[in-house]
Amino acid sequence: MSVSTAAATQTICAPLPVLGRDVAVPLVTGGEVGYAALDYAASAPALQRVWDDVAAYAPYYGSVHRGAGYLSQLSTDLFENARRTVAEFLDCRADDQLVFTRSTTDSLNLLAAALPADCQVFVFETEHHASLLPWKDARVTYLDAPRTPRQAVATLESALAGRAPHGSALVCVTGASNVTGELWPVRELAAAAHAHGARIVLDAAQLAPHHPVSVRDLDVDWVAFSGHKLYAPFGSGVLAGRADWLRAAEPYLAGGGASRKVTRRQDGGVDVEWHEGAARHEAGSPNVIGAYSIASACKALTEAGFDTLVAREQYLVEKVRTGLADVPEVRILSLFGDDAPRVGVISFVVDGWNSSHFAAALSAEYGIGVRDGLFCAHPLVRTLLGSDPQSQGECGAPEAAPGEKSLNAIRVSFGAGTPDEHVDRFVTAVRELVTEGATWTYRTEDGRCVPAV
């Protein structure tokens, strides 16, 4: 990208205002610096727009679906309008059902609880634990990590072709890896699943904040994502898609709101008539502020324009990847190769460095927040590193000598609210730490690397 193009990109595509952009943090070397939040893949900072919308609504907060008062009616309307806004954001089909949950993990556990009794689940080992682990009560086939998008489709087709001809099947796949940031061939995987009589659920936790997600266009049966990765706080998530399995399943939680009618029997028990719509799986008082914050974020991203947001993010991706490529000791992790399309999530290892030590130094000496470890995707990271699951590393000394295998990795992630200065500071910090070393002493405390007093 030329200097003029880069300048134009920065001028046209300014980062969206987020909370925390003016927060200063102390450095162990003295003084303070503006905090560079580069852990968006874990939790993205809330958009200022979302926070302002929630603050404007807060005085009018009331109980949802159960109150006759004005504020209760207002809150009920707001909650249901939020459902419609998110459904539009996802381009859901007319007969799809959208359930508000606590998170992506909660959404996929809800779907797992709604599987037909004979369902077989197919999931790649490369998934985040939220989509790798919920299927414990089903027949699960774990698929090996593919090395190209085409191989991913071929692997799935082969597995589906070998399944029992009768009974239901479900494929679970990520839209963008929380480790490598690489985009998966969702549309092609959906076509393969449907060609073999299976359904597919898309884990869009890392995709929805970076790219538009259309249920219709991708032809997925369900999509799940979390608000806290979509610039919306308050612990809310979404499961949207086909209504039939959800309607046929027992309520995810039993309680008020999920029940339409409860009567005592003469034998002392109770009979329950459950709701058939989204309320069936939304027992208890719903997180109306969480749902509203997701809807607000959906509106903000839509109004900003994904074409603009994607273009700026790709500019930042190339800036980081180019900067890391200039440091020979750094190895970027990838399944599909350097040319694979990706979002703003990049994991890497540094030759001779313990990843926890490196991340601690980035924070303590440069005010940069990144993530280190296995990122709740243990099988994938260990496959990429070729590491032994039993191995452990301490932060006080390099976990691996130069040329040896690393045991965990470092992840830098960013998005719509990331300014250029944050990624520039990050690249500079990596180069300085590798060439000059840390200026402070670090120790291990409760399994984490921290600056020594």
C-alpha positions in Angstrom: 0.0 0.0 0.0 1.5 3.4 -1.0 1.9 6.2 1.4 -0.8 8.2 -0.3 -3.2 5.3 -0.2 -2.5 4.7 3.5 -3.1 8.4 4.3 -6.3 8.3 2.4 -7.4 5.2 4.2 -6.7 6.9 7.6 -8.5 10.1 6.5 -11.6 8.3 5.2 -11.8 5.5 7.6 -11.2 6.9 11.1 -11.6 4.4 13.9 -15.0 4.3 15.6 -15.1 5.9 19.0 -14.9 3.3 21.8 -14.7 3.4 25.6 -11.3 3.4 27.1 -9.6 5.3 24.2 -8.3 7.9 26.7 -7.4 5.6 29.5 -3.8 6.0 30.7 -1.9 3.1 32.4 1.3 3.1 34.4 4.6 1.7 33.1 7.1 -0.2 35.3 9.8 2.1 33.9 8.0 5.2 35.1 5.3 7.5 33.8 2.0 6.6 32.0 0.9 5.9 28.5 -2.4 5.6 26.7 -3.6 2.0 26.9 -3.4 0.1 23.6 -6.2 -2.4 23.7 -5.2 -5.1 21.3 -7.2 -8.1 22.7 -10.4 -7.5 20.7 -10.7 -11.3 20.0 -11.4 -11.8 23.8 -13.6 -8.8 24.4 -13.8 -5.7 22.2 -14.2 -2.3 23.9 -17.7 -1.0 23.9 -18.6 1.5 21.2 -19.3 4.9 22.6 -22.5 4.9 20.6 -23.6 1.7 22.4 -22.8 3.2 25.8 -24.6 6.4 25.0 -27.7 4.5 23.8 -27.8 2.4 27.0 -27.2 5.4 29.2 -30.2 7.2 27.5 -32.4 4.1 28.1 -31.3 3.3 31.7 -33.7 5.7 33.5 -36.6 4.0 31.7 -35.6 0.5 32.6 -38.4 -1.8 33.7 -39.4 -5.4 33.9 -39.9 -7.1 30.6 -43.1 -9.0 29.4 -44.7 -9.0 32.8 -45.5 -5.4 33.8 -48.5 -3.3 33.1 -46.7 0.0 33.9 -45.4 2.4 31.3 -41.7 1.6 31.8 -42.4 -2.1 31.6 -44.2 -1.7 28.4 -41.5 0.5 27.1 -38.8 -2.0 28.0 -40.8 -4.8 26.5 -41.1 -2.9 23.2 -37.4 -2.1 23.3 -36.4 -5.8 24.0 -38.5 -7.1 21.1 -37.4 -4.3 18.7 -33.8 -5.3 19.6 -34.7 -8.9 18.5 -35.9 -7.6 15.2 -32.9 -5.3 14.7 -30.5 -8.2 15.3 -32.4 -10.5 13.0 -32.2 -7.8 10.2 -28.4 -7.5 10.9 -28.0 -11.2 10.4 -30.4 -11.2 7.3 -32.5 -14.0 8.9 -35.2 -15.8 7.0 -38.8 -14.9 7.7 -39.5 -18.0 9.8 -36.2 -18.1 11.7 -36.2 -17.8 15.5 -33.8 -15.5 17.4 -33.1 -16.3 21.0 -31.1 -14.0 23.3 -28.6 -15.9 25.4 -25.6 -15.1 27.6 -22.8 -15.7 25.0 -21.7 -17.8 22.0 -20.9 -20.6 24.5 -24.4 -20.4 25.9 -25.9 -20.3 22.4 -24.2 -23.4 21.3 -25.0 -25.3 24.5 -28.6 -24.3 24.0 -28.5 -25.8 20.5 -26.7 -28.9 21.8 -29.6 -29.4 24.2 -32.1 -29.1 21.4 -30.5 -31.8 19.1 -32.7 -34.7 18.1 -31.9 -37.9 19.9 -30.3 -39.5 16.9 -28.2 -36.5 15.8 -24.6 -36.9 14.8 -22.3 -33.9 15.1 -19.3 -33.1 12.9 -16.8 -30.5 14.2 -13.3 -29.7 13.2 -10.6 -29.9 15.9 -9.7 -26.3 15.0 -12.8 -24.9 16.8 -12.8 -22.7 19.8 -13.9 -24.6 22.9 -17.3 -22.9 22.8 -18.1 -24.9 19.6 -15.8 -27.9 20.3 -17.2 -29.0 23.6 -21.0 -28.6 24.0 -21.9 -31.8 22.1 -21.0 -34.3 24.8 -24.5 -35.9 24.7 -24.4 -36.5 20.9 -22.4 -38.8 18.7 -19.5 -36.5 17.8 -17.0 -36.9 14.9 -14.0 -34.7 15.3 -12.3 -33.8 12.1 -8.6 -33.2 11.6 -7.3 -29.7 11.0 -7.3 -28.9 7.3 -4.5 -27.0 5.7 -6.5 -25.3 2.9 -10.1 -24.2 2.6 -10.6 -26.8 -0.2 -9.3 -29.5 2.1 -11.8 -28.4 4.8 -14.7 -29.0 2.4 -13.3 -32.3 1.1 -12.7 -33.5 4.7 -16.3 -32.7 5.7 -17.7 -34.2 2.5 -15.8 -37.5 3.1 -17.0 -37.6 6.8 -20.6 -36.9 5.9 -20.6 -39.5 3.1 -19.6 -42.1 5.6 -22.3 -41.4 8.2 -25.3 -43.6 8.8 -28.0 -42.9 6.1 -30.7 -42.3 8.6 -30.9 -39.8 11.4 -30.1 -36.1 11.7 -26.7 -34.6 11.5 -25.2 -31.2 12.4 -22.0 -29.5 11.3 -20.5 -26.9 13.5 -17.9 -24.5 12.1 -16.3 -21.2 12.8 -16.5 -18.2 10.5 -13.1 -16.8 11.4 -10.5 -18.5 13.6 -10.0 -16.9 17.0 -6.3 -18.0 16.7 -5.2 -17.3 13.1 -8.0 -14.9 12.1 -8.4 -16.8 8.8 -11.8 -16.9 7.2 -13.4 -20.3 6.7 -15.3 -21.4 3.5 -18.6 -21.2 5.3 -20.8 -21.1 2.2 -19.0 -24.1 0.7 -19.2 -26.1 3.9 -22.9 -25.3 4.2 -23.5 -26.5 0.6 -21.6 -29.8 1.5 -23.6 -30.3 4.7 -27.0 -29.8 2.9 -26.0 -32.0 0.0 -25.6 -34.8 2.6 -28.8 -34.1 4.5 -27.0 -32.3 7.4 -27.6 -29.0 9.0 -24.9 -26.4 9.9 -24.4 -23.9 12.7 -22.0 -21.0 12.3 -19.9 -19.8 15.2 -19.7 -16.2 14.2 -18.1 -14.8 17.4 -15.0 -13.7 15.5 -16.7 -13.1 12.1 -19.7 -10.8 13.0 -17.5 -8.0 14.4 -15.4 -7.8 11.3 -17.6 -8.8 8.3 -21.3 -8.8 7.4 -23.0 -12.1 8.2 -26.0 -13.1 6.1 -27.9 -16.3 7.2 -29.5 -16.3 3.7 -26.4 -15.8 1.7 -24.2 -18.2 3.6 -27.2 -20.6 3.7 -26.5 -21.7 7.3 -29.2 -23.1 9.5 -28.1 -21.3 12.7 -25.7 -18.6 13.7 -24.3 -17.8 17.2 -22.3 -14.9 18.4 -21.5 -12.8 21.5 -22.2 -9.2 22.3 -18.9 -8.6 24.1 -17.0 -9.3 20.9 -19.4 -7.0 18.9 -18.5 -3.9 20.9 -21.5 -4.5 23.2 -21.1 -5.1 26.9 -23.4 -6.7 29.5 -23.1 -10.4 28.8 -25.5 -11.2 26.1 -25.4 -13.4 23.1 -27.5 -14.6 20.2 -28.7 -17.9 18.6 -30.6 -17.4 15.4 -31.9 -19.8 12.8 -34.3 -22.7 12.2 -37.2 -22.9 14.7 -38.2 -26.6 14.4 -35.5 -28.2 16.6 -35.8 -25.4 19.2 -39.6 -25.7 19.2 -39.4 -29.5 19.7 -36.8 -29.4 22.5 -37.5 -29.1 26.2 -36.9 -25.6 27.5 -33.2 -24.8 28.0 -34.0 -23.5 31.4 -37.3 -24.2 33.3 -39.0 -21.3 34.9 -41.0 -18.1 34.5 -41.2 -16.7 31.0 -40.7 -20.1 29.3 -44.0 -21.4 30.7 -47.3 -20.5 29.1 -49.5 -22.3 31.6 -48.8 -24.2 34.9 -51.5 -26.2 36.7 -51.5 -28.5 39.7 -52.5 -32.1 39.3 -54.5 -34.1 41.8 -51.5 -36.3 42.5 -49.6 -33.3 43.7 -47.5 -32.7 40.6 -47.7 -30.0 38.0 -48.5 -29.9 34.3 -46.7 -27.3 32.2 -47.5 -25.9 28.8 -44.4 -24.3 27.4 -44.1 -21.4 24.9 -43.2 -22.3 21.4 -41.4 -19.2 20.3 -38.1 -17.7 21.5 -39.5 -17.3 25.0 -39.4 -21.1 25.4 -35.6 -20.8 25.8 -35.5 -17.4 27.6 -36.7 -18.3 31.1 -36.2 -15.8 33.8 -36.0 -12.0 33.5 -34.1 -11.3 30.3 -31.0 -9.2 30.0 -32.8 -6.4 28.3 -29.8 -4.0 28.5 -27.6 -6.7 27.0 -30.0 -7.3 24.1 -30.4 -3.6 23.5 -26.6 -3.1 23.5 -26.2 -5.8 20.8 -28.9 -4.1 18.7 -27.2 -0.7 19.2 -23.9 -2.2 18.0 -25.6 -3.8 15.0 -27.0 -0.4 14.0 -23.7 1.3 14.5 -21.7 -1.1 12.4 -24.3 -1.1 9.7 -24.4 2.7 9.6 -20.6 2.9 9.5 -20.6 0.5 6.5 -18.8 -2.8 6.5 -17.0 -2.0 3.3 -15.3 0.9 5.0 -14.6 -1.0 8.2 -13.2 -4.0 6.4 -11.0 -1.8 4.2 -9.5 -0.1 7.2 -9.0 -3.3 9.1 -7.2 -4.9 6.3 -4.9 -1.9 6.2 -4.1 -2.6 9.9 -3.7 -6.3 9.3 -1.1 -5.7 6.6 0.7 -3.1 8.8 1.0 -5.7 11.6 1.9 -8.6 9.4 4.5 -6.6 7.5 6.0 -5.3 10.7 6.2 -8.8 12.3 7.7 -10.2 9.0 10.7 -7.8 9.5 11.6 -9.5 12.8 13.2 -12.9 11.9 12.6 -14.3 15.3 8.8 -14.0 14.9 6.7 -16.8 13.4 3.1 -16.0 12.5 0.7 -19.0 13.0 -1.5 -20.0 10.0 -3.5 -23.0 8.8 -4.2 -21.8 5.3 -1.1 -19.8 4.4 0.0 -16.2 4.1 -2.5 -15.4 1.3 -5.6 -16.5 3.1 -8.2 -13.8 3.8 -8.4 -13.0 7.5 -9.7 -10.6 10.1 -7.7 -8.6 12.6 -6.6 -11.6 14.7 -2.9 -12.7 14.5 -1.1 -15.2 16.7 2.6 -15.7 16.7 5.6 -17.0 18.6 8.9 -15.4 19.3 12.0 -17.6 19.1 13.6 -18.0 22.5 10.9 -16.2 24.4 8.2 -17.5 26.7 4.9 -16.1 25.4 3.7 -15.2 28.9 6.9 -13.3 29.5 6.7 -11.5 26.2 3.0 -10.5 26.7 3.8 -9.3 30.3 6.6 -7.1 28.9 4.4 -5.6 26.3 1.9 -4.6 29.0 4.3 -3.5 31.7 6.8 -1.6 29.5 4.7 -0.4 26.6 1.1 -0.3 27.9 -0.1 -2.8 25.3 -2.7 -5.4 26.1 -2.5 -8.7 24.2 -3.3 -12.3 25.0 -1.0 -15.2 25.5 -1.6 -19.0 25.9 -3.8 -21.4 23.9 -6.8 -19.1 23.5 -9.5 -21.7 24.4 -8.6 -23.5 21.3 -6.0 -26.0 22.7 -6.1 -28.6 19.9 -5.6 -26.0 17.2 -2.8 -24.1 18.8 -1.0 -27.3 19.7 -1.4 -28.5 16.1 0.1 -25.2 14.9 2.9 -25.3 17.4 3.6 -29.0 17.3 3.8 -28.9 21.1 3.4 -31.6 23.7 0.1 -31.1 25.7 1.9 -32.1 28.9 4.7 -29.5 28.6 4.7 -26.5 30.8 6.7 -23.3 30.7 7.7 -20.7 33.3 8.0 -17.0 32.6 11.2 -16.4 34.4 13.3 -18.0 31.7 12.7 -18.8 28.0 10.3 -21.7 27.6 12.2 -22.9 24.5 15.7 -22.4 23.4 16.2 -20.8 20.0 15.1 -23.2 17.3 13.0 -25.3 19.7 9.2 -25.6 19.8 7.2 -23.1 21.7 4.5 -24.3 24.1 2.0 -21.4 23.8 1.5 -18.3 21.6 0.9 -14.6 21.7 -2.3 -13.1 20.1 -2.8 -9.5 18.9 -6.3 -8.6 17.8 -7.9 -5.3 16.8 -11.0 -4.0 15.0 -13.2 -1.0 14.3 -12.0 1.1 17.3 -8.2 0.6 16.8 -6.1 3.7 16.0 -3.0 3.4 13.9 -0.8 4.5 16.9 -1.7 1.3 18.8 -0.5 -1.1 16.0 2.5 1.1 15.3 3.5 1.0 19.0 2.9 -2.8 19.1 5.2 -3.4 16.1 7.9 -1.2 17.5 7.6 -2.9 20.9 8.0 -6.3 19.4 11.1 -5.2 17.5 12.7 -3.6 20.6 11.9 -6.6 22.9 13.4 -9.0 20.4 16.6 -7.0 19.7 17.2 -5.3 23.1 15.4 -7.6 25.6 13.1 -6.6 28.4 14.3 -3.8 30.7 12.5 -5.2 33.8 12.7 -8.5 35.7 9.6 -10.8 35.8 8.5 -13.7 37.9 5.7 -16.3 37.9 2.7 -15.7 40.2 -0.3 -18.0 40.1 0.7 -19.3 36.7 1.1 -15.8 35.2 4.1 -13.8 34.4 4.2 -10.5 36.2 6.7 -7.8 36.8 8.9 -8.4 39.8 8.6 -5.7 42.5 
